[in-house]
Amino acid sequence: MGDLSQPPGALTPYVTMLNAFVQRRLTPLEFETLYLALFKNDDRLEPGAAFERLDRLFGVVDEYVSEPALRERVGGLGDEDLMAEARDTLATIERLEGTDS
């Protein structure tokens, strides 16, 4: 059935990027950079369940700190935190879209 609140194809770049990251074809730092740029500049997303889930991931990505020493000092999130959230987001979007990868 899909997340009817989103225009056709609006979630495709997110699914592609999330798949690349969870399959370890993107490093956490690459994912962070690409995701922040995509989400901040995306004018196609509409309010709804998928947007809420992507917005939650945005918060996690924003809290991600790649440098372990700095992460320990500032209390940011690490690679595994980012990966877990990305997997959860991908599963949620696939469920909303009615697909499995």
HELIX and SHEET records of a PDB file:
HELIX    1   1 THR A   12  VAL A   22  1                                  11    
HELIX    2   2 PRO A   28  ASN A   41  1                                  14    
HELIX    3   3 ALA A   49  GLU A   63  1                                  15    
HELIX    4   4 PRO A   68  VAL A   74  1                                   7    
HELIX    5   5 ASP A   79  GLU A   97  1                                  19    
END                                                                             
